[in-house]
Amino acid sequence: MAGTMIDRKHYPELDLIMWDHAGRFIAPEKAFALYETRWRFVDQTRLDTAEKQLIAQLKHKHGHGVMLAAC
């Protein structure tokens, strides 16, 4: 994943919080920023294993192990 673009279609909750982005692909650091700032719109009960792993990887790499979710 490092340095590669993320396909929003593989991650349903990410796809939903990208309501103002027209492109299909997003940079990992931008995806992390969206998860942080739009966390209140993420339905955590709908996160599948792949998306949970993506969030954990983004948190580790771009959040230095911390995600400051906006409520």
Contact map, one row per residue, 1 for C-alpha under 8 A:
11111100000000000000000000000000000000000000000000000000000000000000000
11110000000000000000000000010000000000000000000000000000000000000000000
11111000000000000000000000110000000000000000000000000000000000000000000
11111100000000000000000000110000000000000000000000000000000000000000000
10111110000000000000000011110000000000000000000000000000000000000000000
10011111000000000000000011110010000000000000000000000000000000000000000
00001111111000000000000111000000000000000000000000000000000000000000000
00000111111101100000000111000000000000000000000000000000000000000000000
00000011111100100000000100000000000000000000000000000000000000000000000
00000011111100000000000000000000000000000000000000000000000000000000000
00000011111111100000000000000000000000000000000001100000000000000000000
00000001111111110000000000000000000000000000001000000000000000000000000
00000000001111111000000000000000000000000110011000100000000000000000000
00000001001111111100000000000010001000000100000000000000000000000000000
00000001101111111110000000000000000000000000000000000000000000000000000
00000000000111111110000000000000000000000000000000000000000000000000000
00000000000011111110000000000000011001001100000000000000000000000000000
00000000000001111111100000000000010000000000000000000000000000000000000
00000000000000111111110000000000000000000000000000000000000000000000000
00000000000000000111110000000000000000000000000000000000000000000000000
00000000000000000111111000000000000000000000000000000000000000000000000
00000000000000000011111100000000000000000000000000000000000000000000000
00000000000000000000111111000000000000000000000000000000000000000000000
00000011100000000000011111000000000000000000000000000000000000000000000
00001111000000000000001111100000000000000000000000000000000000000000000
00001111000000000000001111110110000000000000000000000000000000000000000
00111100000000000000000011111110000000000000000000000000000000000000000
01111100000000000000000001111111000000000000000000000000010000000000000
00000000000000000000000000111111100000000000000000000000010001000000000
00000000000000000000000001111111110000000000000000000000000000000000000
00000100000001000000000001111111111000000000000000000000000000000000000
00000000000000000000000000011111111100000000000000000010011001100000000
00000000000000000000000000001111111110000000000000000000000000000000000
00000000000000001100000000000111111111100000000000000000000000000000000
00000000000001001000000000000011111111100100000000000010000000000000100
00000000000000000000000000000001111111100000000000000000000000000011110
00000000000000000000000000000000111111110000000000000000000000000000110
00000000000000001000000000000000011111111100000000000000000000000000110
00000000000000000000000000000000011111111100000000000000000000000000111
00000000000000000000000000000000000011111110000000000000000000000000111
00000000000000001000000000000000000001111110000000000000000000000000000
00000000000011001000000000000000001001111111000000000000000000000000000
00000000000010000000000000000000000000011111111000000000000000000000000
00000000000000000000000000000000000000000111111000000000000000000000000
00000000000000000000000000000000000000000011111000000000000000000000000
00000000000010000000000000000000000000000011111100000000000000000000000
00000000000110000000000000000000000000000011111110110000000000000000000
00000000000000000000000000000000000000000000011111110000000000000000000
00000000000000000000000000000000000000000000001111111000000000000000000
00000000001000000000000000000000000000000000000111111100000000000000000
00000000001010000000000000000000000000000000001111111110000000000000000
00000000000000000000000000000000000000000000001111111111000000000000000
00000000000000000000000000000000000000000000000011111111100000000000000
00000000000000000000000000000000000000000000000001111111110000000000000
00000000000000000000000000000001001000000000000000111111111000000000000
00000000000000000000000000000000000000000000000000011111111100000000000
00000000000000000000000000000000000000000000000000001111111110000000000
00000000000000000000000000011001000000000000000000000111111111100000000
00000000000000000000000000000001000000000000000000000011111111111110000
00000000000000000000000000000000000000000000000000000001111111111100000
00000000000000000000000000000000000000000000000000000000111111111000000
00000000000000000000000000001001000000000000000000000000011111111000000
00000000000000000000000000000001000000000000000000000000011111111110000
00000000000000000000000000000000000000000000000000000000001111111100000
00000000000000000000000000000000000000000000000000000000001111111110000
00000000000000000000000000000000000000000000000000000000001100111111000
00000000000000000000000000000000000100000000000000000000001000101111100
00000000000000000000000000000000000100000000000000000000000000000111110
00000000000000000000000000000000001111110000000000000000000000000011111
00000000000000000000000000000000000111110000000000000000000000000001111
00000000000000000000000000000000000000110000000000000000000000000000111
